[in-house]
Amino acid sequence: MEILVCVKRVPDSAENEIEMNSAGNDIERDDLVYSVNEWDNYAVEEAIQIVDKVGGSVTVVTVGDEEADEVLRREMAMGAEKGILVNDEDYEGSDAKGIASILKSVVEKGSYDLIMTGAQGDEGYGAVGGMLAAMLDMPYASLVNKLETGDGKLTIGREIEGGNQEMNEINMPCVLSIQTGINEPRYVGIRGIRKVASVEIPEFDADALGVAAGVDNAKVKKVDYFIPETGDGAEMLTGSTEEIIEKLIELLKANGGL
């Protein structure tokens, strides 16, 4: 089975103190520590486990600058066989549709049975996977947290409202957005990283892909970032259970809750 996994280099929220820049239109990106998007890491691990069972290969692709190369090499050290870097300054500021258009062109240059993305890989929009599937005219499922292979089909579990599980059968080729918790991504050691350090990773630019994207072609553009004002905090109620219930009812009445 040939699998393409779309990954992204993002600021590591566990290693950084995120602040707004002076213009107030983005986060301050100087000296940030970056890593692979968490959801994408689960997608790569799932792809590797599938190939371990049924054979084939895993390719990882990312849209970014030269520094995004490190994300591809990390996932290759994890077990992906190949990487593809889409690097063109004209693609900076692309919205979700722009990224999906770029990835569509990459998909069409290969032959893949399964394309996977992280459920949240595009600054929280969760839109690239669905847009990519629509552009490719392929079946799509989101929030996938269980996956079993079959003959030309996959059996997938989806996380839905109320903690319920939905099971579906989906034909290949298809696009899946993977939810965290589907597996436990394996540890990547220094030896694995050194092993892929010199592997040549092909690069595509706008001319090679023939796709117009970037901030000038974006339909969705960021206009402002801000940190919400913090409130006064919670009021902690003390006393016995009966006293707490009585106080809570009084507070609800006083604030129009009852």
Buried (B, 14 or more C-beta within 10 A) or exposed (E): BBBBBBBBBBBBEEEBEEEBEEEEEEEBEEEBEBBBBBBBBBBBBBBBBBBEEEEBBBBBBBBBBEEBBBBBBBBBBBBBBBBBBBBBEBBEBBBBBBBBBBBBBBBEEEEBBBBBBBBBBBEEBBBBBBBBBBBBEBBBBBBBBBBEBEEEBBEBBBBEEEEEEEEEEBEBBBBBBBBBEBBEBBEBEEEBBEEBEEEEBEBBEBEBBEBBBBBEBBEEEEEEEEEEEEEEEEEEEEEEEEEEEEBEEEEEEEEEEE
